[in-house]
Structures are given as C-alpha cells and as structure tokens.
Amino acid sequence: MEFPTSFERKSTCPLFGQLERQDEFCDITIKCGTWAKQFHRCLLAESIFFKTLFGQKEFLENQTGIVNIQIGDQDTLEQALMFLYDINPSLNMENISIMLELAEFLFISTLKSFCVKWLNKLTITEHNFWLVLRLRSIYDFSVPSLDVYIDENLVELIAKIEMLEIDNQSVDYILTNKQLSYVGMDLKFDFLMRWTKHDAGKRMKYFDNLLCHIDLLQLSDSMNEKAKCDKFFNYGYMFPKHSIRLVDRFIAIIFKVTVNNVNIELMIVFDEHSKEWHKVESHTSCALKFDYFFDMSDEETIYHV
C-alpha cells in the first residue's frame, strides 16, 4: 500500500467534512433559538452532559434526535461544540463568560481549562478586573495576576460595590495576607461587615471565622461605635481602647457578650510573639484565674493566666 511521507491532520478528518456538508452521518441536531445544526452523536458524547443524555433512552431528545440548549448565543454555543472536534474557540471579553458557563453546563472540563488558560494570559487592568474577579468567584479557578492587582490596588478596590461579589476565600485572602498590612484595620473590618450583609443568608456562616482575622484592638473609636450600633450583627464585644494597656500584665481576656440573644463567653488570647490578639474556642472554666478583675460597666472579666 502506498502512503504519503507526510501529511497534515485536519481536525477530525472525515467527520469534519461530514459536519460541513451536514450529511446523513450527522445524527443529532442541536438547537438554540431559531438556529439548528447537526453534529455527530459519538463526538458530542465526549461531553458528560451529552453522554448522560444519550444513555437515557426515555429522554425525549433520544426520540426526536433534537437537543435544545438555551444558554448564550448560537455563535458561542457552536464554538463550544466545535471544541469537541478539536477546533479551539476564539475567545474575547464579550464571550468568555458564556463559554465558561457552557463548559460547566455541558461538563467539558478541557474547554474550561482552555478558558482558564486564556484568562491567565490576560494583563489585568481596571477594565477587565471586575469580570475576571467575578468569573473566578463563580467557577473557582486561580488567576495569580488577579491577586497581584488586588495587592497593589486594594485601598481603591475595597470601596467599590463590585467588590462585594467576591467569595469567602477571596475575603479570607484579603484579611490574612501580610502584604496587605498597609490597608487599615478599619477599612478591612468595614468591608467585612458590608460584604456579609450583601448576601447575609449565605454569608453569615463565614462571619465569625473571618472576624478572627480582624485585630479588634486596632479599630478606631468611631469604628467600634459603628460596630456596636449595627443591629444587624448584634455583636457587643468591640474592645474598649483601655484594654490595650492590659497587654503588659494580662494575656487573656474573656468577654461576656450576647450574640443573637444568646449569652456566651468569648476568650481573646494575646500572642506575645506576633503581638496580636486571637479569638479562641474556650470556656472560662479552662482559665487559671490567678489574677483578674471585673469591670461592672463593660461586663468583661480580665484574667492573668
């Protein structure tokens, strides 16, 4: 048998030609609005969505041979499906959101990887920052250049309403990253409160853990008062400024506070190495009460342990 010494592979070879001709070997029709096109069932099955669909004979789509997908526009959908024919999509800031949504909906992991790789090649600017940040929060992927941009511009960004859309992991990053120590504690705490209230139903469960990263003793008097008066949280343990003077003699503070109408005791421990206060899960019964005093006005007990 004669054979060529070299050749150029053209996508999926004969299948791609069949697709262009829309001949009888294209055995499944994909519709989006008024647009419709026939594809190969065997190639679409590389998508877990289609593989599952084709495996369930009772589904109407298997009887009609037509699958309706109402996500995005016909051009983006066609590019997503052509990815299964080894044709890479042409991505831009206008279609990247829909392409990622299709990758998730159709369970095409390699298409998602392609989109993330494209995003990681972007130079992050004020014009694309918010979109990339939102996509990262929704689809859970890493864009290191995005964190660099946040590090360099957090003071300006933290005041923007769009910043309230970030996920809890991004908030944790902002509050714990030592490189962001140039951002004042008032700004961080105010942002934490605004972020939590923006979607309280889903975010209140994160509030206590995120609050542990706020050095309450660094808060200004005005921010203390703002927190005490915020009925939404009902947190009454904002530290009085005079507590700072206790560091030389006392290394633990136990506050008696009311949280959501429940009386609890909150232990704050001073780390002499980092010179920071930390909230810990404990009880007064665990403290050695060698030396303490009780402040009737603030209802707090200070222990030397």
C-alpha positions as a Markdown table, in Angstrom:
| # | Residue | x | y | z |
|---|---|---|---|---|
| 1 | Met | 0.0 | 0.0 | 0.0 |
| 2 | Glu | 1.3 | 3.4 | -1.0 |
| 3 | Phe | 1.3 | 6.1 | 1.6 |
| 4 | Pro | 2.4 | 9.7 | 1.8 |
| 5 | Thr | 5.6 | 10.5 | 3.6 |
| 6 | Ser | 4.0 | 13.4 | 5.4 |
| 7 | Phe | 0.5 | 14.8 | 5.9 |
| 8 | Glu | -1.3 | 17.5 | 7.8 |
| 9 | Arg | -4.0 | 16.4 | 10.2 |
| 10 | Lys | -7.1 | 18.4 | 9.6 |
| 11 | Ser | -9.2 | 18.4 | 12.8 |
| 12 | Thr | -11.2 | 15.1 | 13.0 |
| 13 | Cys | -10.6 | 14.5 | 9.2 |
| 14 | Pro | -13.7 | 12.9 | 7.5 |
| 15 | Leu | -16.0 | 13.8 | 10.4 |
| 16 | Phe | -15.3 | 17.5 | 10.0 |
| 17 | Gly | -16.1 | 17.2 | 6.3 |
| 18 | Gln | -19.4 | 15.4 | 7.1 |
| 19 | Leu | -20.2 | 18.2 | 9.5 |
| 20 | Glu | -19.6 | 20.9 | 6.9 |
| 21 | Arg | -21.8 | 19.0 | 4.4 |
| 22 | Gln | -24.4 | 18.3 | 7.1 |
| 23 | Asp | -24.9 | 14.8 | 5.6 |
| 24 | Glu | -26.7 | 11.8 | 7.0 |
| 25 | Phe | -23.9 | 10.7 | 9.2 |
| 26 | Cys | -24.5 | 13.8 | 11.5 |
| 27 | Asp | -27.1 | 12.1 | 13.6 |
| 28 | Ile | -28.1 | 14.6 | 16.3 |
| 29 | Thr | -29.5 | 18.1 | 16.0 |
| 30 | Ile | -28.6 | 20.9 | 18.4 |
| 31 | Lys | -30.9 | 23.9 | 18.6 |
| 32 | Cys | -30.5 | 27.3 | 20.2 |
| 33 | Gly | -33.5 | 29.6 | 19.4 |
| 34 | Thr | -34.0 | 29.6 | 15.7 |
| 35 | Trp | -30.5 | 28.2 | 15.0 |
| 36 | Ala | -30.1 | 24.5 | 14.4 |
| 37 | Lys | -27.2 | 22.4 | 13.3 |
| 38 | Gln | -26.5 | 18.6 | 13.1 |
| 39 | Phe | -23.5 | 17.1 | 14.8 |
| 40 | His | -22.1 | 13.6 | 15.5 |
| 41 | Arg | -23.5 | 11.9 | 18.5 |
| 42 | Cys | -20.3 | 9.9 | 19.0 |
| 43 | Leu | -18.2 | 13.1 | 19.4 |
| 44 | Leu | -20.7 | 15.0 | 21.5 |
| 45 | Ala | -20.6 | 12.1 | 23.9 |
| 46 | Glu | -17.2 | 13.3 | 25.0 |
| 47 | Ser | -19.3 | 15.8 | 27.0 |
| 48 | Ile | -20.6 | 14.2 | 30.2 |
| 49 | Phe | -23.8 | 16.1 | 29.7 |
| 50 | Phe | -24.5 | 14.5 | 26.3 |
| 51 | Lys | -23.1 | 11.1 | 27.3 |
| 52 | Thr | -25.6 | 11.0 | 30.2 |
| 53 | Leu | -28.4 | 12.3 | 27.9 |
| 54 | Phe | -27.7 | 9.8 | 25.2 |
| 55 | Gly | -27.6 | 6.9 | 27.7 |
| 56 | Gln | -31.1 | 7.5 | 28.9 |
| 57 | Lys | -33.4 | 6.2 | 26.2 |
| 58 | Glu | -36.5 | 7.5 | 27.9 |
| 59 | Phe | -35.5 | 11.1 | 27.3 |
| 60 | Leu | -37.5 | 12.9 | 24.6 |
| 61 | Glu | -34.3 | 14.1 | 22.9 |
| 62 | Asn | -33.4 | 10.5 | 22.1 |
| 63 | Gln | -36.7 | 10.0 | 20.4 |
| 64 | Thr | -36.7 | 13.3 | 18.4 |
| 65 | Gly | -33.0 | 13.5 | 17.7 |
| 66 | Ile | -33.1 | 17.2 | 18.7 |
| 67 | Val | -31.5 | 18.8 | 21.8 |
| 68 | Asn | -32.4 | 22.3 | 22.8 |
| 69 | Ile | -29.8 | 24.4 | 24.6 |
| 70 | Gln | -30.8 | 27.8 | 25.7 |
| 71 | Ile | -27.6 | 29.2 | 27.0 |
| 72 | Gly | -25.8 | 32.1 | 25.3 |
| 73 | Asp | -26.0 | 32.7 | 21.6 |
| 74 | Gln | -25.6 | 30.4 | 18.6 |
| 75 | Asp | -22.1 | 31.5 | 17.8 |
| 76 | Thr | -20.7 | 30.8 | 21.3 |
| 77 | Leu | -22.6 | 27.5 | 21.5 |
| 78 | Glu | -21.3 | 26.4 | 18.1 |
| 79 | Gln | -17.8 | 27.2 | 19.1 |
| 80 | Ala | -18.2 | 25.2 | 22.3 |
| 81 | Leu | -19.4 | 22.2 | 20.4 |
| 82 | Met | -16.7 | 22.6 | 17.8 |
| 83 | Phe | -14.2 | 22.3 | 20.6 |
| 84 | Leu | -15.1 | 18.6 | 20.7 |
| 85 | Tyr | -14.0 | 18.5 | 17.0 |
| 86 | Asp | -10.5 | 19.9 | 18.1 |
| 87 | Ile | -11.4 | 23.4 | 16.9 |
| 88 | Asn | -10.4 | 25.9 | 19.5 |
| 89 | Pro | -12.8 | 28.7 | 20.2 |
| 90 | Ser | -12.0 | 32.4 | 19.5 |
| 91 | Leu | -12.2 | 33.9 | 23.0 |
| 92 | Asn | -12.7 | 37.6 | 23.9 |
| 93 | Met | -14.0 | 39.6 | 26.9 |
| 94 | Glu | -17.5 | 39.5 | 25.4 |
| 95 | Asn | -17.9 | 35.7 | 25.1 |
| 96 | Ile | -15.7 | 34.3 | 27.9 |
| 97 | Ser | -18.5 | 34.4 | 30.5 |
| 98 | Ile | -20.8 | 32.4 | 28.3 |
| 99 | Met | -18.1 | 30.0 | 27.2 |
| 100 | Leu | -17.3 | 29.2 | 30.8 |
| 101 | Glu | -21.0 | 28.7 | 31.6 |
| 102 | Leu | -21.3 | 26.3 | 28.6 |
| 103 | Ala | -18.2 | 24.4 | 29.7 |
| 104 | Glu | -19.7 | 23.9 | 33.2 |
| 105 | Phe | -23.2 | 23.1 | 31.9 |
| 106 | Leu | -22.0 | 20.6 | 29.3 |
| 107 | Phe | -19.3 | 19.2 | 31.6 |
| 108 | Ile | -16.5 | 19.8 | 29.2 |
| 109 | Ser | -13.5 | 20.0 | 31.5 |
| 110 | Thr | -11.0 | 20.6 | 28.8 |
| 111 | Leu | -13.0 | 23.6 | 27.5 |
| 112 | Lys | -12.9 | 25.1 | 31.0 |
| 113 | Ser | -9.2 | 24.5 | 31.1 |
| 114 | Phe | -8.8 | 26.3 | 27.8 |
| 115 | Cys | -10.8 | 29.3 | 29.0 |
| 116 | Val | -8.8 | 29.5 | 32.3 |
| 117 | Lys | -5.5 | 29.3 | 30.4 |
| 118 | Trp | -6.7 | 32.2 | 28.2 |
| 119 | Leu | -7.7 | 34.3 | 31.3 |
| 120 | Asn | -4.3 | 33.7 | 32.8 |
| 121 | Lys | -2.6 | 35.2 | 29.8 |
| 122 | Leu | -4.5 | 38.4 | 30.2 |
| 123 | Thr | -2.9 | 41.6 | 31.6 |
| 124 | Ile | -5.2 | 42.6 | 34.4 |
| 125 | Thr | -6.4 | 46.2 | 34.2 |
| 126 | Glu | -9.1 | 48.3 | 35.6 |
| 127 | His | -11.2 | 47.5 | 32.5 |
| 128 | Asn | -11.2 | 43.7 | 32.9 |
| 129 | Phe | -10.5 | 43.2 | 36.6 |
| 130 | Trp | -14.1 | 43.0 | 37.8 |
| 131 | Leu | -15.2 | 40.5 | 35.1 |
| 132 | Val | -12.2 | 38.2 | 35.8 |
| 133 | Leu | -12.8 | 38.5 | 39.6 |
| 134 | Arg | -16.5 | 37.6 | 39.2 |
| 135 | Leu | -15.6 | 34.6 | 37.0 |
| 136 | Arg | -13.1 | 33.4 | 39.4 |
| 137 | Ser | -15.6 | 33.6 | 42.3 |
| 138 | Ile | -18.2 | 31.7 | 40.3 |
| 139 | Tyr | -16.1 | 29.0 | 38.7 |
| 140 | Asp | -13.4 | 28.5 | 41.3 |
| 141 | Phe | -10.1 | 28.8 | 39.4 |
| 142 | Ser | -6.8 | 30.5 | 40.0 |
| 143 | Val | -5.6 | 33.7 | 38.3 |
| 144 | Pro | -2.3 | 34.8 | 40.1 |
| 145 | Ser | -2.2 | 38.1 | 38.3 |
| 146 | Leu | -5.6 | 39.0 | 39.7 |
| 147 | Asp | -4.2 | 38.7 | 43.3 |
| 148 | Val | -1.2 | 40.8 | 42.3 |
| 149 | Tyr | -3.6 | 43.5 | 41.1 |
| 150 | Ile | -5.6 | 43.3 | 44.3 |
| 151 | Asp | -2.4 | 43.6 | 46.4 |
| 152 | Glu | -1.4 | 46.8 | 44.5 |
| 153 | Asn | -4.9 | 48.5 | 44.4 |
| 154 | Leu | -6.8 | 47.2 | 47.4 |
| 155 | Val | -7.4 | 50.6 | 49.1 |
| 156 | Glu | -9.3 | 51.8 | 46.0 |
| 157 | Leu | -10.9 | 48.5 | 45.2 |
| 158 | Ile | -12.3 | 47.8 | 48.7 |
| 159 | Ala | -14.7 | 50.8 | 48.5 |
| 160 | Lys | -16.2 | 49.6 | 45.2 |
| 161 | Ile | -19.6 | 47.9 | 45.3 |
| 162 | Glu | -18.5 | 45.3 | 42.8 |
| 163 | Met | -16.0 | 44.0 | 45.5 |
| 164 | Leu | -19.0 | 42.7 | 47.5 |
| 165 | Glu | -19.4 | 40.0 | 44.9 |
| 166 | Ile | -16.2 | 38.1 | 45.7 |
| 167 | Asp | -16.3 | 34.8 | 47.5 |
| 168 | Asn | -15.4 | 34.0 | 51.1 |
| 169 | Gln | -12.0 | 32.6 | 50.1 |
| 170 | Ser | -11.1 | 35.9 | 48.5 |
| 171 | Val | -12.2 | 37.8 | 51.6 |
| 172 | Asp | -10.0 | 35.5 | 53.7 |
| 173 | Tyr | -7.1 | 36.2 | 51.4 |
| 174 | Ile | -7.6 | 40.0 | 51.9 |
| 175 | Leu | -7.8 | 39.7 | 55.6 |
| 176 | Thr | -4.9 | 37.4 | 56.1 |
| 177 | Asn | -2.3 | 38.4 | 53.5 |
| 178 | Lys | 0.6 | 40.1 | 55.3 |
| 179 | Gln | 1.4 | 42.0 | 52.2 |
| 180 | Leu | -1.9 | 43.9 | 52.6 |
| 181 | Ser | -1.0 | 45.2 | 56.1 |
| 182 | Tyr | -0.8 | 48.7 | 54.5 |
| 183 | Val | -4.6 | 48.6 | 54.4 |
| 184 | Gly | -6.0 | 50.0 | 57.7 |
| 185 | Met | -7.9 | 47.7 | 60.0 |
| 186 | Asp | -11.0 | 50.0 | 59.9 |
| 187 | Leu | -11.2 | 49.6 | 56.1 |
| 188 | Lys | -10.9 | 45.8 | 56.4 |
| 189 | Phe | -13.5 | 45.5 | 59.1 |
| 190 | Asp | -15.9 | 47.8 | 57.4 |
| 191 | Phe | -15.6 | 45.8 | 54.2 |
| 192 | Leu | -16.2 | 42.6 | 56.1 |
| 193 | Met | -19.5 | 43.9 | 57.5 |
| 194 | Arg | -20.6 | 45.3 | 54.2 |
| 195 | Trp | -19.6 | 42.0 | 52.4 |
| 196 | Thr | -21.5 | 39.9 | 54.9 |
| 197 | Lys | -24.7 | 42.0 | 54.8 |
| 198 | His | -24.6 | 42.0 | 50.9 |
| 199 | Asp | -25.8 | 38.3 | 51.0 |
| 200 | Ala | -26.4 | 37.6 | 54.6 |
| 201 | Gly | -28.4 | 34.4 | 54.1 |
| 202 | Lys | -25.3 | 32.7 | 52.6 |
| 203 | Arg | -22.5 | 34.6 | 54.3 |
| 204 | Met | -23.3 | 34.8 | 58.0 |
| 205 | Lys | -21.9 | 31.3 | 58.4 |
| 206 | Tyr | -18.5 | 32.7 | 57.4 |
| 207 | Phe | -18.6 | 35.8 | 59.5 |
| 208 | Asp | -17.2 | 34.5 | 62.8 |
| 209 | Asn | -14.2 | 32.8 | 61.2 |
| 210 | Leu | -13.4 | 35.8 | 59.0 |
| 211 | Leu | -13.7 | 38.1 | 62.1 |
| 212 | Cys | -10.9 | 36.2 | 63.7 |
| 213 | His | -8.6 | 37.9 | 61.2 |
| 214 | Ile | -9.5 | 41.4 | 62.4 |
| 215 | Asp | -7.3 | 42.9 | 65.1 |
| 216 | Leu | -10.1 | 44.5 | 67.0 |
| 217 | Leu | -7.7 | 46.4 | 69.2 |
| 218 | Gln | -6.5 | 48.3 | 66.1 |
| 219 | Leu | -10.0 | 49.6 | 65.4 |
| 220 | Ser | -10.7 | 53.3 | 65.9 |
| 221 | Asp | -13.2 | 54.5 | 68.4 |
| 222 | Ser | -15.6 | 55.6 | 65.6 |
| 223 | Met | -15.4 | 52.1 | 64.1 |
| 224 | Asn | -16.0 | 50.5 | 67.5 |
| 225 | Glu | -19.1 | 52.6 | 67.9 |
| 226 | Lys | -20.3 | 51.8 | 64.4 |
| 227 | Ala | -20.0 | 48.1 | 65.1 |
| 228 | Lys | -21.7 | 48.3 | 68.5 |
| 229 | Cys | -24.7 | 50.2 | 66.9 |
| 230 | Asp | -25.1 | 47.8 | 64.0 |
| 231 | Lys | -28.2 | 45.9 | 64.9 |
| 232 | Phe | -27.7 | 43.5 | 62.0 |
| 233 | Phe | -24.8 | 41.7 | 63.8 |
| 234 | Asn | -25.7 | 42.2 | 67.4 |
| 235 | Tyr | -22.1 | 41.8 | 68.4 |
| 236 | Gly | -21.3 | 43.6 | 71.6 |
| 237 | Tyr | -17.6 | 42.7 | 72.1 |
| 238 | Met | -15.9 | 45.6 | 70.4 |
| 239 | Phe | -12.9 | 46.2 | 72.6 |
| 240 | Pro | -12.6 | 49.4 | 74.7 |
| 241 | Lys | -9.4 | 51.2 | 73.9 |
| 242 | His | -8.1 | 51.0 | 77.5 |
| 243 | Ser | -7.8 | 47.2 | 77.1 |
| 244 | Ile | -4.6 | 47.8 | 75.1 |
| 245 | Arg | -2.9 | 48.9 | 78.3 |
| 246 | Leu | -3.5 | 45.4 | 79.8 |
| 247 | Val | -1.1 | 43.7 | 77.5 |
| 248 | Asp | 1.8 | 44.1 | 79.8 |
| 249 | Arg | 0.1 | 42.3 | 82.7 |
| 250 | Phe | -2.6 | 40.2 | 81.2 |
| 251 | Ile | -2.5 | 37.8 | 78.3 |
| 252 | Ala | -6.1 | 36.6 | 78.1 |
| 253 | Ile | -9.4 | 38.5 | 78.1 |
| 254 | Ile | -12.8 | 36.8 | 78.5 |
| 255 | Phe | -15.7 | 38.9 | 77.4 |
| 256 | Lys | -19.3 | 38.1 | 78.4 |
| 257 | Val | -21.3 | 39.0 | 75.3 |
| 258 | Thr | -24.7 | 38.5 | 73.8 |
| 259 | Val | -24.7 | 37.0 | 70.2 |
| 260 | Asn | -28.1 | 36.6 | 68.6 |
| 261 | Asn | -29.8 | 36.8 | 72.0 |
| 262 | Val | -27.6 | 34.1 | 73.5 |
| 263 | Asn | -25.2 | 34.8 | 76.4 |
| 264 | Ile | -21.8 | 33.4 | 75.7 |
| 265 | Glu | -18.2 | 33.9 | 76.9 |
| 266 | Leu | -15.6 | 34.8 | 74.4 |
| 267 | Met | -11.9 | 34.3 | 75.1 |
| 268 | Ile | -9.3 | 36.5 | 73.4 |
| 269 | Val | -5.6 | 35.4 | 73.9 |
| 270 | Phe | -2.6 | 37.7 | 73.3 |
| 271 | Asp | 0.2 | 36.1 | 71.3 |
| 272 | Glu | 3.5 | 37.6 | 72.7 |
| 273 | His | 5.4 | 36.6 | 69.6 |
| 274 | Ser | 3.2 | 38.2 | 66.9 |
| 275 | Lys | 1.9 | 40.9 | 69.3 |
| 276 | Glu | -1.6 | 40.1 | 68.2 |
| 277 | Trp | -4.9 | 39.2 | 69.8 |
| 278 | His | -6.7 | 36.0 | 68.7 |
| 279 | Lys | -10.2 | 34.7 | 69.4 |
| 280 | Val | -10.1 | 31.1 | 70.6 |
| 281 | Glu | -12.8 | 28.5 | 71.3 |
| 282 | Ser | -12.7 | 28.0 | 75.0 |
| 283 | His | -14.6 | 28.5 | 78.3 |
| 284 | Thr | -13.8 | 30.3 | 81.5 |
| 285 | Ser | -13.6 | 27.0 | 83.3 |
| 286 | Cys | -10.4 | 26.3 | 81.3 |
| 287 | Ala | -8.7 | 29.5 | 82.5 |
| 288 | Leu | -6.5 | 29.7 | 85.6 |
| 289 | Lys | -7.9 | 32.6 | 87.5 |
| 290 | Phe | -4.8 | 33.6 | 89.4 |
| 291 | Asp | -5.3 | 37.3 | 88.9 |
| 292 | Tyr | -8.3 | 39.0 | 87.5 |
| 293 | Phe | -10.7 | 41.9 | 87.9 |
| 294 | Phe | -14.2 | 42.5 | 86.8 |
| 295 | Asp | -15.4 | 45.7 | 85.1 |
| 296 | Met | -19.0 | 46.2 | 86.0 |
| 297 | Ser | -19.6 | 48.9 | 83.4 |
| 298 | Asp | -18.3 | 46.8 | 80.4 |
| 299 | Glu | -19.2 | 43.4 | 81.8 |
| 300 | Glu | -15.8 | 41.9 | 81.0 |
| 301 | Thr | -13.5 | 39.8 | 83.1 |
| 302 | Ile | -9.8 | 40.1 | 82.6 |
| 303 | Tyr | -7.7 | 37.1 | 83.5 |
| 304 | His | -3.9 | 36.7 | 84.1 |
| 305 | Val | -3.3 | 33.1 | 83.0 |
